[in-house]
Amino acid sequence: MPPPKFHFSVFASNSIRHRKSTFIAHAASLNSSDHLLVTLTQITALPALKRATHCMYAYRVGGSFGQNDGGESGAGDRLARLLDLSRCDNVLVVVSRWYGGVKLGSDRWKCISTVAKDALHKGGFIVNEEKKK
């Protein structure tokens, strides 16, 4: 089956497998909060993501922002904070987790942040500090 065609670029992180749970993130440009639902729906409709146990996201567009935990309590807030601290704008980041049956405790935050940063870097939403100077 050919990959789906998007009306926007989507950048996927490398996946992380930690104690039987798998994490992957996708980042996409978001020019208007009006496009949030369409963009989110297209990303989460990817065949590989349909069976994810949790699908959390955060976005920033100009002055508007938002997040959703997707059943992973506090994850949306952490993703929103990552976008803020990284000064990312006009972006949506979606992290998917397949629960492997082992509770990860605080290790899950490291996994979520790592894949989110990877997708944001691959999309060019986070610029290395050296390049800014």
One Martini backbone bead per residue (centre of mass of N, CA, C, O) as a GRO file, in nm:
protein
  133
    1MET     BB    1   0.096   0.036   0.024
    2PRO     BB    2   0.082   0.353  -0.008
    3PRO     BB    3   0.151   0.636   0.114
    4PRO     BB    4   0.015   0.893   0.241
    5LYS     BB    5  -0.127   1.203   0.153
    6PHE     BB    6  -0.023   1.522   0.227
    7HIS     BB    7  -0.072   1.885   0.286
    8PHE     BB    8   0.185   1.821   0.461
    9SER     BB    9   0.453   1.798   0.663
   10VAL     BB   10   0.597   1.495   0.806
   11PHE     BB   11   0.780   1.414   1.110
   12ALA     BB   12   0.964   1.138   1.217
   13SER     BB   13   1.070   0.957   1.456
   14ASN     BB   14   1.229   0.757   1.633
   15SER     BB   15   1.195   0.477   1.795
   16ILE     BB   16   1.104   0.364   2.129
   17ARG     BB   17   1.212   0.097   2.346
   18HIS     BB   18   1.062   0.044   2.680
   19ARG     BB   19   0.968  -0.197   2.857
   20LYS     BB   20   0.753  -0.277   2.601
   21SER     BB   21   0.740   0.011   2.511
   22THR     BB   22   0.627   0.237   2.250
   23PHE     BB   23   0.770   0.527   2.080
   24ILE     BB   24   0.631   0.805   1.879
   25ALA     BB   25   0.680   1.089   1.660
   26HIS     BB   26   0.500   1.379   1.522
   27ALA     BB   27   0.562   1.653   1.294
   28ALA     BB   28   0.386   1.966   1.204
   29SER     BB   29   0.271   2.204   1.027
   30LEU     BB   30   0.089   2.505   1.156
   31ASN     BB   31  -0.085   2.788   1.033
   32SER     BB   32  -0.359   2.705   1.186
   33SER     BB   33  -0.601   2.622   1.418
   34ASP     BB   34  -0.806   2.531   1.193
   35HIS     BB   35  -0.600   2.272   1.112
   36LEU     BB   36  -0.584   2.074   1.348
   37LEU     BB   37  -0.791   1.846   1.295
   38VAL     BB   38  -0.686   1.756   1.019
   39THR     BB   39  -0.394   1.696   1.101
   40LEU     BB   40  -0.452   1.500   1.334
   41THR     BB   41  -0.620   1.297   1.172
   42GLN     BB   42  -0.400   1.219   0.965
   43ILE     BB   43  -0.192   1.114   1.164
   44THR     BB   44  -0.382   0.911   1.336
   45ALA     BB   45  -0.457   0.741   1.059
   46LEU     BB   46  -0.226   0.588   1.062
   47PRO     BB   47  -0.190   0.258   1.068
   48ALA     BB   48   0.031   0.245   1.300
   49LEU     BB   49  -0.154   0.436   1.509
   50LYS     BB   50  -0.438   0.302   1.564
   51ARG     BB   51  -0.310   0.104   1.814
   52ALA     BB   52  -0.259   0.305   2.011
   53THR     BB   53  -0.295   0.373   2.345
   54HIS     BB   54  -0.151   0.660   2.307
   55CYS     BB   55  -0.242   1.016   2.210
   56MET     BB   56  -0.041   1.290   2.222
   57TYR     BB   57  -0.058   1.663   2.231
   58ALA     BB   58   0.082   1.969   2.076
   59TYR     BB   59   0.038   2.332   2.017
   60ARG     BB   60   0.157   2.617   1.803
   61VAL     BB   61  -0.005   2.937   1.708
   62GLY     BB   62   0.119   3.190   1.781
   63GLY     BB   63  -0.099   3.265   2.048
   64SER     BB   64  -0.184   2.973   2.017
   65PHE     BB   65  -0.272   2.686   2.230
   66GLY     BB   66  -0.235   2.323   2.301
   67GLN     BB   67  -0.364   2.011   2.459
   68ASN     BB   68  -0.328   1.641   2.500
   69ASP     BB   69  -0.302   1.340   2.684
   70GLY     BB   70  -0.428   1.064   2.580
   71GLY     BB   71  -0.422   0.910   2.882
   72GLU     BB   72  -0.143   1.066   2.969
   73SER     BB   73  -0.089   1.207   3.242
   74GLY     BB   74   0.063   1.528   3.159
   75ALA     BB   75   0.174   1.518   2.858
   76GLY     BB   76   0.063   1.776   2.725
   77ASP     BB   77   0.211   1.976   2.909
   78ARG     BB   78   0.499   1.883   2.837
   79LEU     BB   79   0.481   1.944   2.535
   80ALA     BB   80   0.413   2.244   2.564
   81ARG     BB   81   0.674   2.317   2.715
   82LEU     BB   82   0.866   2.232   2.490
   83LEU     BB   83   0.768   2.438   2.282
   84ASP     BB   84   0.830   2.685   2.454
   85LEU     BB   85   1.138   2.637   2.522
   86SER     BB   86   1.200   2.598   2.195
   87ARG     BB   87   1.038   2.809   2.024
   88CYS     BB   88   0.794   2.687   1.892
   89ASP     BB   89   0.612   2.734   1.580
   90ASN     BB   90   0.381   2.619   1.383
   91VAL     BB   91   0.302   2.341   1.557
   92LEU     BB   92   0.273   1.980   1.567
   93VAL     BB   93   0.278   1.730   1.832
   94VAL     BB   94   0.287   1.366   1.822
   95VAL     BB   95   0.241   1.106   2.066
   96SER     BB   96   0.299   0.756   2.066
   97ARG     BB   97   0.170   0.470   2.261
   98TRP     BB   98   0.267   0.137   2.341
   99TYR     BB   99   0.162  -0.069   2.570
  100GLY     BB  100   0.355  -0.342   2.747
  101GLY     BB  101   0.265  -0.389   3.076
  102VAL     BB  102   0.474  -0.174   3.192
  103LYS     BB  103   0.541   0.038   3.429
  104LEU     BB  104   0.743   0.349   3.405
  105GLY     BB  105   0.683   0.604   3.520
  106SER     BB  106   0.915   0.856   3.476
  107ASP     BB  107   1.034   0.732   3.208
  108ARG     BB  108   0.814   0.833   3.010
  109TRP     BB  109   0.908   1.130   2.985
  110LYS     BB  110   1.170   1.074   2.837
  111CYS     BB  111   1.046   0.935   2.591
  112ILE     BB  112   0.857   1.161   2.501
  113SER     BB  113   1.075   1.385   2.470
  114THR     BB  114   1.267   1.242   2.274
  115VAL     BB  115   1.070   1.202   2.032
  116ALA     BB  116   0.979   1.495   2.006
  117LYS     BB  117   1.257   1.621   1.952
  118ASP     BB  118   1.322   1.456   1.702
  119ALA     BB  119   1.088   1.556   1.523
  120LEU     BB  120   1.155   1.861   1.549
  121HIS     BB  121   1.437   1.843   1.428
  122LYS     BB  122   1.362   1.710   1.152
  123GLY     BB  123   1.166   1.971   1.086
  124GLY     BB  124   1.312   2.246   1.199
  125PHE     BB  125   1.185   2.365   1.479
  126ILE     BB  126   1.468   2.310   1.600
  127VAL     BB  127   1.738   2.510   1.677
  128ASN     BB  128   2.045   2.523   1.714
  129GLU     BB  129   2.237   2.729   1.901
  130GLU     BB  130   2.476   2.761   1.699
  131LYS     BB  131   2.292   2.872   1.459
  132LYS     BB  132   2.195   3.142   1.607
  133LYS     BB  133   2.493   3.288   1.623
   0.00000   0.00000   0.00000
